């Protein structure tokens, strides 16, 4: 494996070598994965400042697979390039985008929108429908849009969402309810808060509730 300023720092367990860490300035080797989370420039800027002052932090190596696709550490690589620093990395040859997503499931680095982006890039129809709903109603947060997509007022467990197990129900109803929420905007500053949306969806699921009658009373 060619690398510039190659390091062979062994990762070990009970004295047995399990992996090696290398460094290189051959930036063109590294490839971004489209299903990874969206690049966030403020995060890169923060890393550039840190690397300019302290260099590459020990232990913060990047993970790539045999195709040089970045499994973990895309922001660190982009910041390292800006600072003209060698990229410190280890290679997990069989890792893929599923491993990448698994490393970030339940973690603090990836937000729900990051997982959404990945599943949309994968072509998952349910996540694509959610994405379209969010684009139609940009003032609603993802947690509220999830309720609309499920046509119910209970939350979708984060683990279910991050594992790709989220499914939608009637999207005609979802978009109709989204329009109802937006019609309430002139009357309530809190129209898009979680507790208000949940309460409204609860009403909408009840037999006999008529939204137009509700609106006439509000007006």
Secondary structure, DSSP 4 states (H G I P E B T S, - for coil): ---TT---EEEEETTEEEEEEEEE--GGG-B--TTSPPP-HHHHHHHHHHHHHH-SPTT--EEE-TT-BEEE-HHHHHHHHHTTPPEEEEE-TT--HHHHHHHHTTSSSS-HHHHHHHHHHTT-HHHHHHHHHHHHTTTS-HHHHHHHHHTSSSPPPHHHHHTT------HHHHHHHHHHHHHTGGG-TTTTSHHHHHHHHHHHTSTT--HHHHHHHH-
